[in-house]
């Protein structure tokens, strides 16, 4: 059987965060059970022919599902052919998590949880639209540990409104002292269509300066290194042997199957995306109609660009031999000029058959990666 990674999308939230541009919705709880029924049908229809090497349930807020719906979804996933060493991640938010849900997750094979904390400062949490306090997060974290979860990621964000460098450093230090296996540290991006975007347009968003945000990123690396976290991707840090396998599938441009409303897939060189609308998704599934909304067949230029963009996000960088194996040409035939330019500017380094960003290159990675667009 062909091996593949599986992404499951749960689009429900108790409350939409002000920074969030993900396809998720609050106020649609009445659709939750019928959505899970439809999602289970899609899972059994499309994933049965694969050997599943990793599962990631994201959202939205998967831990917001009602107990019976969560149990039904996990039971369905357990009917698939799963690898014995499967990494099985579920996103959880404090304020939607309790002992009964954690026990259901544990019973049905979830072995990695990703908890969205963002900040330890309650005033910041309130200002960004989170529904929980830091104290609630800690209660959830220690309960998960008590119930045997030994692979936990914690999400943190910097560059938030009214956030100082000291606020960020304190969040990093306190979370690192909890000793999770993995920490994701992201910079806020004000995306169009979010609550923050509206405030930004009205000049009502008090964001840290670019220099302060750069300092926050540099101190992230220093503080987490001190606590034995290894940076393996621009925004991700892990203890030894605790890197997220599923996310590396994306960064290495390997195949994955996305199921649920808004879910994206990359299979056989084709990128597809399901309908965003929850009601339309449920209706189409139950009517045995296609739920695909967008289809893009990658050409070789698309594949090469994605290989470079995604691969350079990882600290190990691009493997030159893998590029040649995938595309049947030497990397310098396509990107020699861009590579040499960025090496001379101190933004890339090249050794032992790999090309990777320098420390300064990471700071301006978007600018570097723009050189790898094939016009």
N, C-alpha and C positions, 0 to 999 in steps of 0.2 A: 504494500500500500504506500502511496505517496505521503510523505510527512509534510505537515503544515502547522503553522501557528494560528490560533483562533482568538479573534477579538469579539467580545459580546458587548453591545451597547445598551445601557439602561438610561433612558433620557429623562428620568424624573428627579426633581429636586424639591426639597421642602421650601427653599427660598433661593432665588437666583442671586449669585454673588455679583457685585457691581463691576468686577473686572472680567467676568466670564463671557467668552464668545463661543463656547462649545455648544453643540446642538442639545440643549437641555431645557426643561420647562418646569415651572412651578404651577400649582393650581390645576393639574391634570390627574390628580390621584385616582379619580373614578375610573380611569382607563388602565390602571396598573395591572389588574388581574387579567383583563382581556388581552393586554399587550404581551404578558408573559405566555399566555396560551399560544398566541400567534408566533412569538419568538421561538417557543419550543418546537413548533411545526417547522419553522425555517431551519432550525438547528438539525433536526432529524432528516430533513430533506436534502440539505447541502453539505453537511459535515460527516455524514456516515461513511463516505467513500475514502476518508483520509485517516492516517495515523496522526493523532494530535500530539505535538511535541511541547506546546505551551498554550495556556489559556490566560487571557487577561479580560476581566469583567470591569468595564469602565463606564463613565457617564459624563454628566449626570451624577447621581449618587446611588450606586447599587445597594448600599446599606440602608437606603430609605425604603426598599421593597418591604412589603408585609411578610411576616414569617412564612406563611403558607406559599406565597409567590416565590420567595427566595428558595425555599425547599424544593418547589416544583422545578425551578430553573436548574438548580444544581443536580437534581435527580436526572433530568434530561441530559445534561452534560456528561454525567457518569455512564450513560448508555453508549457513549462513543468509544472508539478504540483509542485509549490513552497510553502514552509511553510510560514505562514504570518510573522513570526519573522526571516526570512531568513537573514543570514549574506552573503553579496554578495561583494566579494573583487576583485579588478582588480589591477595588477601591472602596474605602470607607471614610465617612466623615463623622467626627465627634458630633454628638447631638442627635445622631440617627442610629447609634450602635448600642447594643446591650448584650447581656450574657446569653440570652436565648439565640440571638442572631449569630453570635460568635460560635456557639455550640453547633448550630446547623452548618455553618461554614466548615468547621473542623470535621464534622461527621462525614461530609461529602467531598473531602479531599482538598479544600482550599489550604494551601501551605505557605502562602505569602500574602500579607495584607499591606496596602498602601494607604496611610492615613493622612488626610489633608489637614494640616495644622495651620500653616502659613506664617503665624507669629505667636509669640508667647504673651504679647501685650494685649490685654482685653480691649483697650480703647481702639487699637488698630484693627482688631478683629471686627469690632462693631462697625467701624468706619468703612470697611471693605465689604460688608454685607454677610459676614459669617454668622451662623446661628448658634455657635458654641463659645464657651470660655476656655481658657488654658487649663483650668481645673478639670473641666469635663474631659478634655483631651487626655490628661494624665490618668484619670480614672479609667478611661477606655484602654489606654496603653497598658497599664498594669494588669487590667483584667485579661487582656489578650495574652500577655505573658503568663499569667496564672493558668490559663486554659491551654497553654502549650504552643502558642505561635512563636516560632523561633526564627522567623525571617520577616522583618517588618521594615517598611520604608516610611519615612516621614517627609512630607512636602513642606517646603518653606519658600517664602517670597520676599525679595528685597526690591528697593525702589518704590515702596508703597507710599501713598499720601501720608504726610506728617510723620514719616519714619526717619529717625536719626541713625547715624552710624552706630552709636552706642546701643540703640534699640536692636539693630540687626546683630551686632556682635553678641549681645546678651542672649538673643534667641538661639544663635548658633551654639554658644557655650552650654546653655542649659539642655538643649536637645541632644548635643553630643554626649553629655554626661549621662543621659538615659541609655546610651549605647545601642541604638537601633542598628540593624545590619546595613542600612542603606539610607542616604539622605539625598533628596532632590532639592536643589537650591536654584530657583528661577528668578529672573528679573521680570518685573511687571512690564508688559507691553499694553499700551492703551489701544484697544482694538475698536474699530468702527462698529456701531450697533450695541455697544455696552453702556451701562449706566455711567461708567467713568468717562467714556468718550463724550457724552453729553456735557458732563461737568468740565471736561478739558476744553471743549469748544467755547464754553462760557467763562473760561479762565478762573474756574472755581476749584481746581485740583492742585493742591499744594504738594508738588512732587519734589523729591531730592534733586539737587543739581547733578549734571553729568559727572562732575568730578567726584561728588559723594557716592554716586552709584558705582563708579569705577573703583573707588576705595572699598565699597561693600563687597564687590566681586573679588578683589585681591585678598581681603581679609578672610573671605570664605575659604579660599584655598589654604591660607595659613592656619586658620583655626581648626579646620577639619583634618588637615595633615597632622597637626599636633595630637589629635585624638585617633590617629591611625586609620583615617579614611583615605582611600586612594581615588583620585579623580580619574575616571575612565571615559568621561564624556563631558562636553562643555558644562552641563548643568547637573551632573550626577556623580555621586561619591559613594564608595562602598567599602566595607570591610573585605578582607581577602576572601575570594571565592563566593562573594555575595552580589556580584553584578547582576543586573536584571537581564535574564536571557531574552525575554520577550521583546524588550525595547531594542536590544541589539539586533533582533531580526529586522526591525525597521531601518536602523542605521546601516546595516549591511546589505540592504536592498534584497532581502530574501522574501519568499512568498508568505502571505498571510491571508486568511479568510475572515472578513468582517461580517457579522450578522446582527440584525436589529435595525431599527430606524436610524438613518444617518451613517451607518457603519460603512467603512471603506475596505476594499480588498485589493490585493495585488497578486494575481494568479495568471500564469502562462503569458506574461508580458502585458497583461491587460489590467488597467486600473478601473474599478467600478465603485459606485457609491449608491447606497439605498436611499429611498425617499426620506425626507426630513419629517414630514407630517405624520404624527403618530396615528391619527385616525385613518389616514389613507393607507399607511403601512398595514394596520390591522385588517382593514377591508380587503386589500389586495391579497394578503396571505390567505385569509379565509375564503376568498373567491378563487384561489389558485391562480392568481395573476402575478406577473413579474413585479417585484418591488424595486428593481433597479431604476435609478434615476439618471445616472451619468455613466458613460462608458468611454474610456480613452485607451486606445491601443498604442502603447509606447513604440516609438521608432528608436533606432539605435542612438540618435542624439539625445533623446529623452533619457534613455537608460544610462548613457555615459554621464550626463549632467547629474542625475540622481545619485549615481555611484560616487561622484566626487563630492557633492553637497553633503550627503549623509555620512559618507566615510570620514570626511574631514572633521565632523563633529566629535569623533572619538579620538582620544589621546593617542591611540596606537596608529591612527591615520590610515592612509591608503596603501594597500599591498600592490606593488607594481605588477607582480606576476599574475595576481588575480585579475587585474585590469586586462592584461594580455590574453588570459584564458577566456574571459567573458566576451571580449570584443574583437579578438583575433588581430590586434594591432598594438604596437608599442605606445605607451602613454605619451611619449614625447612627440609622436606624430600628430597628436590632437592638442596636447596641452603644454608642449615644451616651452613655448614663449611665456605663457602665464605662470608656469612653475618657476622658471628662471627669474622672472620679474619679481615674484614674491620672495624668492630666496634672497635676492640682492637687497630687498627692503627689510629683511629680517623677520618676515612673517611666516615663512615656511622653512622647514629643514628637510634634508633628504639624506638618508643613510640606511644601509642594510636592506635595500629593496623596498623601503617605505617612505612615504611623503606625509608629513604631519605639520600641524600648526605649531609655531613657537608660542611662548607665553604671551608675547605681544600680539601675535596673530590671532590668538583666541579672543583677545579683547576687541579686535576689529574683524571678527570672523565673517560677518555679513559682507563687508567690503571686499575681503579676500575672495569669498565664494562667488561674487559677481563676475570675477575674471574667468570663471569656468563655465559661463553660459556660451553655448555654441550658437552664434548668430546665423 
